[in-house]
């Protein structure tokens, strides 16, 4: 049976969020890698993961799921007036 998870405010690719939120990372790459590894240690392939916002700082340049594509779970983004499925079951 799949678990359902909700999350928000990862700010993947957002260099300045490290300073703004006093995150304990030296680089944005380290932050992205750590967030992805920690999430994948909990959320499994058959699970459903809803992002409620603040996923990525680089939406315009690389697409919202440039980093989040490495999450194991089936992902959905819940934005105002929009729900987008990003990977087939």
OpenMM code with the backbone's topology and positions (N, CA, C; nanometers):
from openmm import Vec3, app, unit

residues = "UNK UNK UNK UNK UNK UNK UNK UNK UNK UNK UNK UNK UNK UNK UNK UNK UNK UNK UNK UNK UNK UNK UNK UNK UNK UNK UNK UNK UNK UNK UNK UNK UNK UNK UNK UNK UNK UNK UNK UNK UNK UNK UNK UNK UNK UNK UNK UNK UNK UNK UNK UNK UNK UNK UNK UNK UNK UNK UNK UNK UNK UNK UNK UNK UNK UNK UNK UNK UNK UNK UNK UNK UNK UNK UNK UNK UNK UNK UNK UNK UNK UNK UNK UNK UNK UNK UNK UNK UNK".split()
positions = [
    Vec3(0.0833, -0.1177, 0.0000),
    Vec3(0.0000, 0.0000, 0.0000),
    Vec3(0.0884, 0.1249, 0.0000),
    Vec3(0.0568, 0.2174, -0.0855),
    Vec3(0.1348, 0.3401, -0.0974),
    Vec3(0.1043, 0.4359, 0.0166),
    Vec3(0.2079, 0.5030, 0.0630),
    Vec3(0.1907, 0.6111, 0.1587),
    Vec3(0.1712, 0.7406, 0.0812),
    Vec3(0.1025, 0.8356, 0.1425),
    Vec3(0.0834, 0.9667, 0.0827),
    Vec3(0.1579, 1.0681, 0.1690),
    Vec3(0.2414, 1.1491, 0.1028),
    Vec3(0.3236, 1.2485, 0.1711),
    Vec3(0.2911, 1.3881, 0.1171),
    Vec3(0.3040, 1.4882, 0.2033),
    Vec3(0.2888, 1.6279, 0.1644),
    Vec3(0.4133, 1.7028, 0.2085),
    Vec3(0.4612, 1.7914, 0.1222),
    Vec3(0.5803, 1.8687, 0.1564),
    Vec3(0.5769, 2.0031, 0.0843),
    Vec3(0.6668, 2.0909, 0.1242),
    Vec3(0.6759, 2.2232, 0.0618),
    Vec3(0.8094, 2.2875, 0.0972),
    Vec3(0.8414, 2.3889, 0.0220),
    Vec3(0.9509, 2.4821, 0.0520),
    Vec3(1.0906, 2.4210, 0.0540),
    Vec3(1.1181, 2.3317, -0.0393),
    Vec3(1.2545, 2.2816, -0.0542),
    Vec3(1.3467, 2.3891, -0.1112),
    Vec3(1.2963, 2.4662, -0.2044),
    Vec3(1.3739, 2.5703, -0.2728),
    Vec3(1.5008, 2.5131, -0.3366),
    Vec3(1.4848, 2.4007, -0.4066),
    Vec3(1.5975, 2.3387, -0.4769),
    Vec3(1.6565, 2.4379, -0.5766),
    Vec3(1.7865, 2.4424, -0.5840),
    Vec3(1.8544, 2.5309, -0.6777),
    Vec3(1.8597, 2.6761, -0.6341),
    Vec3(1.8081, 2.7077, -0.5169),
    Vec3(1.8033, 2.8464, -0.4699),
    Vec3(1.9229, 2.8754, -0.3805),
    Vec3(2.0243, 2.9317, -0.4386),
    Vec3(2.1503, 2.9557, -0.3691),
    Vec3(2.1331, 3.0418, -0.2436),
    Vec3(2.0557, 3.1472, -0.2542),
    Vec3(2.0440, 3.2404, -0.1425),
    Vec3(1.9588, 3.1886, -0.0263),
    Vec3(1.8791, 3.0832, -0.0490),
    Vec3(1.7973, 3.0294, 0.0601),
    Vec3(1.8852, 2.9731, 0.1708),
    Vec3(2.0056, 2.9318, 0.1356),
    Vec3(2.1007, 2.8824, 0.2354),
    Vec3(2.1280, 2.9922, 0.3379),
    Vec3(2.1493, 3.1128, 0.2898),
    Vec3(2.1756, 3.2276, 0.3779),
    Vec3(2.0477, 3.2784, 0.4437),
    Vec3(1.9416, 3.2934, 0.3647),
    Vec3(1.8158, 3.3473, 0.4174),
    Vec3(1.7617, 3.2658, 0.5329),
    Vec3(1.7719, 3.1346, 0.5222),
    Vec3(1.7130, 3.0444, 0.6223),
    Vec3(1.8179, 2.9777, 0.7104),
    Vec3(1.9417, 3.0225, 0.6980),
    Vec3(2.0508, 2.9689, 0.7783),
    Vec3(2.0600, 2.8167, 0.7668),
    Vec3(2.0500, 2.7668, 0.6434),
    Vec3(2.0640, 2.6233, 0.6194),
    Vec3(2.2113, 2.5857, 0.6280),
    Vec3(2.2401, 2.4699, 0.6795),
    Vec3(2.3785, 2.4294, 0.7083),
    Vec3(2.4461, 2.3609, 0.5895),
    Vec3(2.4492, 2.4292, 0.4753),
    Vec3(2.5137, 2.3763, 0.3550),
    Vec3(2.6131, 2.4778, 0.3016),
    Vec3(2.7199, 2.4283, 0.2404),
    Vec3(2.8194, 2.5167, 0.1794),
    Vec3(2.7838, 2.5546, 0.0370),
    Vec3(2.7142, 2.4643, -0.0335),
    Vec3(2.6793, 2.4900, -0.1733),
    Vec3(2.5350, 2.4485, -0.1996),
    Vec3(2.4794, 2.5024, -0.3071),
    Vec3(2.3433, 2.4658, -0.3457),
    Vec3(2.3390, 2.3198, -0.3920),
    Vec3(2.4461, 2.2718, -0.4526),
    Vec3(2.4520, 2.1317, -0.4954),
    Vec3(2.4471, 2.0375, -0.3754),
    Vec3(2.5188, 2.0732, -0.2697),
    Vec3(2.5165, 1.9926, -0.1475),
    Vec3(2.3762, 1.9918, -0.0869),
    Vec3(2.3114, 2.1087, -0.0848),
    Vec3(2.1762, 2.1189, -0.0315),
    Vec3(2.0800, 2.0319, -0.1127),
    Vec3(2.0831, 2.0458, -0.2460),
    Vec3(1.9947, 1.9666, -0.3318),
    Vec3(2.0148, 1.8174, -0.3092),
    Vec3(2.1396, 1.7743, -0.3112),
    Vec3(2.1725, 1.6323, -0.2952),
    Vec3(2.1234, 1.5798, -0.1597),
    Vec3(2.1458, 1.6555, -0.0538),
    Vec3(2.1057, 1.6132, 0.0802),
    Vec3(1.9547, 1.6034, 0.0936),
    Vec3(1.8828, 1.7023, 0.0420),
    Vec3(1.7363, 1.6998, 0.0476),
    Vec3(1.6823, 1.5779, -0.0268),
    Vec3(1.7357, 1.5543, -0.1464),
    Vec3(1.6904, 1.4413, -0.2274),
    Vec3(1.7216, 1.3086, -0.1593),
    Vec3(1.8417, 1.2927, -0.1065),
    Vec3(1.8800, 1.1684, -0.0383),
    Vec3(1.7942, 1.1435, 0.0845),
    Vec3(1.7699, 1.2472, 0.1636),
    Vec3(1.6900, 1.2305, 0.2849),
    Vec3(1.5449, 1.1978, 0.2516),
    Vec3(1.4918, 1.2636, 0.1509),
    Vec3(1.3533, 1.2346, 0.1129),
    Vec3(1.3414, 1.0918, 0.0604),
    Vec3(1.4344, 1.0508, -0.0253),
    Vec3(1.4295, 0.9156, -0.0816),
    Vec3(1.4506, 0.8071, 0.0229),
    Vec3(1.5118, 0.8401, 0.1354),
    Vec3(1.5282, 0.7409, 0.2424),
    Vec3(1.3952, 0.7123, 0.3118),
    Vec3(1.2976, 0.8028, 0.2957),
    Vec3(1.1662, 0.7864, 0.3592),
    Vec3(1.0563, 0.7528, 0.2589),
    Vec3(1.0535, 0.8249, 0.1489),
    Vec3(0.9469, 0.8134, 0.0498),
    Vec3(0.9902, 0.7126, -0.0564),
    Vec3(0.9102, 0.6119, -0.0772),
    Vec3(0.9459, 0.5027, -0.1677),
    Vec3(0.8776, 0.5154, -0.3039),
    Vec3(0.9188, 0.4325, -0.3984),
    Vec3(0.8753, 0.4398, -0.5375),
    Vec3(0.7239, 0.4376, -0.5543),
    Vec3(0.6537, 0.3565, -0.4792),
    Vec3(0.5082, 0.3474, -0.4929),
    Vec3(0.4325, 0.4539, -0.4153),
    Vec3(0.5029, 0.5316, -0.3346),
    Vec3(0.4385, 0.6367, -0.2565),
    Vec3(0.3981, 0.7536, -0.3461),
    Vec3(0.3100, 0.8362, -0.2942),
    Vec3(0.2643, 0.9560, -0.3643),
    Vec3(0.3129, 1.0765, -0.2852),
    Vec3(0.3773, 1.1695, -0.3537),
    Vec3(0.4363, 1.2869, -0.2903),
    Vec3(0.3755, 1.4125, -0.3500),
    Vec3(0.3081, 1.4904, -0.2669),
    Vec3(0.2483, 1.6170, -0.3102),
    Vec3(0.3380, 1.7324, -0.2673),
    Vec3(0.3751, 1.8171, -0.3635),
    Vec3(0.4490, 1.9392, -0.3351),
    Vec3(0.3491, 2.0539, -0.3279),
    Vec3(0.3483, 2.1252, -0.2173),
    Vec3(0.2516, 2.2315, -0.1978),
    Vec3(0.3068, 2.3682, -0.2374),
    Vec3(0.4296, 2.3729, -0.2831),
    Vec3(0.4894, 2.4981, -0.3288),
    Vec3(0.6346, 2.5077, -0.2847),
    Vec3(0.7060, 2.6026, -0.3417),
    Vec3(0.8443, 2.6262, -0.3046),
    Vec3(0.9385, 2.5137, -0.3395),
    Vec3(0.9096, 2.4442, -0.4483),
    Vec3(0.9920, 2.3295, -0.4863),
    Vec3(1.1283, 2.3705, -0.5390),
    Vec3(1.1299, 2.4632, -0.6338),
    Vec3(1.2540, 2.4955, -0.7031),
    Vec3(1.2633, 2.6438, -0.7324),
    Vec3(1.3848, 2.6975, -0.7185),
    Vec3(1.4084, 2.8377, -0.7512),
    Vec3(1.4362, 2.8569, -0.8989),
    Vec3(1.4583, 2.7498, -0.9710),
    Vec3(1.4992, 2.7597, -1.1107),
    Vec3(1.3899, 2.7142, -1.2066),
    Vec3(1.2660, 2.7416, -1.1730),
    Vec3(1.1533, 2.6957, -1.2536),
    Vec3(1.1634, 2.7469, -1.3963),
    Vec3(1.1939, 2.8716, -1.4147),
    Vec3(1.1976, 2.9301, -1.5483),
    Vec3(1.3127, 2.8759, -1.6316),
    Vec3(1.4281, 2.8556, -1.5722),
    Vec3(1.5464, 2.8142, -1.6476),
    Vec3(1.5495, 2.6651, -1.6789),
    Vec3(1.5234, 2.5815, -1.5789),
    Vec3(1.5448, 2.4379, -1.5957),
    Vec3(1.4180, 2.3557, -1.5874),
    Vec3(1.3085, 2.4157, -1.5560),
    Vec3(1.1854, 2.3396, -1.5343),
    Vec3(1.1742, 2.3010, -1.3889),
    Vec3(1.0529, 2.2955, -1.3391),
    Vec3(1.0295, 2.2737, -1.1968),
    Vec3(1.0884, 2.1437, -1.1458),
    Vec3(1.0967, 2.0416, -1.2284),
    Vec3(1.1370, 1.9100, -1.1797),
    Vec3(1.2802, 1.8740, -1.2172),
    Vec3(1.3624, 1.9735, -1.2485),
    Vec3(1.5006, 1.9429, -1.2853),
    Vec3(1.5729, 1.8667, -1.1747),
    Vec3(1.5554, 1.9064, -1.0505),
    Vec3(1.6148, 1.8338, -0.9381),
    Vec3(1.5166, 1.7328, -0.8811),
    Vec3(1.3910, 1.7701, -0.8735),
    Vec3(1.2907, 1.6835, -0.8120),
    Vec3(1.2689, 1.5550, -0.8903),
    Vec3(1.3137, 1.5479, -1.0139),
    Vec3(1.2996, 1.4264, -1.0933),
    Vec3(1.3740, 1.3099, -1.0295),
    Vec3(1.4660, 1.3385, -0.9406),
    Vec3(1.5416, 1.2323, -0.8745),
    Vec3(1.4707, 1.1767, -0.7513),
    Vec3(1.3535, 1.2316, -0.7172),
    Vec3(1.2758, 1.1755, -0.6073),
    Vec3(1.2132, 1.0449, -0.6549),
    Vec3(1.2106, 0.9446, -0.5685),
    Vec3(1.1616, 0.8121, -0.6061),
    Vec3(1.0105, 0.8053, -0.6244),
    Vec3(0.9371, 0.8829, -0.5513),
    Vec3(0.7908, 0.8708, -0.5485),
    Vec3(0.7244, 0.9285, -0.6734),
    Vec3(0.5971, 0.8917, -0.6916),
    Vec3(0.5138, 0.9587, -0.7912),
    Vec3(0.4883, 1.0990, -0.7375),
    Vec3(0.5124, 1.2016, -0.8194),
    Vec3(0.5078, 1.3396, -0.7717),
    Vec3(0.3924, 1.4161, -0.8326),
    Vec3(0.3327, 1.5018, -0.7514),
    Vec3(0.2290, 1.5933, -0.7972),
    Vec3(0.2609, 1.7305, -0.7412),
    Vec3(0.2393, 1.8308, -0.8212),
    Vec3(0.2573, 1.9678, -0.7762),
    Vec3(0.1206, 2.0313, -0.7596),
    Vec3(0.0940, 2.0846, -0.6431),
    Vec3(-0.0328, 2.1517, -0.6176),
    Vec3(-0.0081, 2.3022, -0.6157),
    Vec3(-0.0481, 2.3667, -0.7223),
    Vec3(-0.0324, 2.5105, -0.7353),
    Vec3(-0.1716, 2.5718, -0.7378),
    Vec3(-0.1854, 2.7008, -0.7119),
    Vec3(-0.3178, 2.7618, -0.7190),
    Vec3(-0.3838, 2.7321, -0.8531),
    Vec3(-0.5008, 2.6744, -0.8486),
    Vec3(-0.5833, 2.6433, -0.9670),
    Vec3(-0.5216, 2.5394, -1.0599),
    Vec3(-0.4135, 2.4713, -1.0195),
    Vec3(-0.3486, 2.3746, -1.1071),
    Vec3(-0.3010, 2.2546, -1.0270),
    Vec3(-0.3233, 2.1364, -1.0809),
    Vec3(-0.2627, 2.0138, -1.0281),
    Vec3(-0.1989, 1.9435, -1.1462),
    Vec3(-0.0700, 1.9128, -1.1367),
    Vec3(0.0021, 1.8544, -1.2477),
    Vec3(0.0640, 1.7223, -1.2058),
    Vec3(0.0361, 1.6174, -1.2796),
    Vec3(0.1010, 1.4893, -1.2568),
    Vec3(0.2285, 1.4888, -1.3386),
    Vec3(0.3381, 1.4482, -1.2784),
    Vec3(0.4655, 1.4614, -1.3459),
    Vec3(0.5311, 1.3321, -1.3872),
    Vec3(0.4774, 1.2161, -1.3473),
    Vec3(0.5383, 1.0897, -1.3865),
    Vec3(0.4318, 0.9821, -1.3867),
    Vec3(0.4371, 0.8974, -1.4838),
    Vec3(0.3401, 0.7873, -1.4924),
    Vec3(0.3585, 0.6913, -1.3767),
    Vec3(0.2523, 0.6280, -1.3366),
    Vec3(0.2589, 0.5310, -1.2259),
    Vec3(0.3454, 0.4136, -1.2633),
] * unit.nanometer
topology = app.Topology()
chain = topology.addChain("A")
for resn in residues:
    res = topology.addResidue(resn, chain)
    for name in ("N", "CA", "C"):
        topology.addAtom(name, app.Element.getBySymbol(name[0]), res)
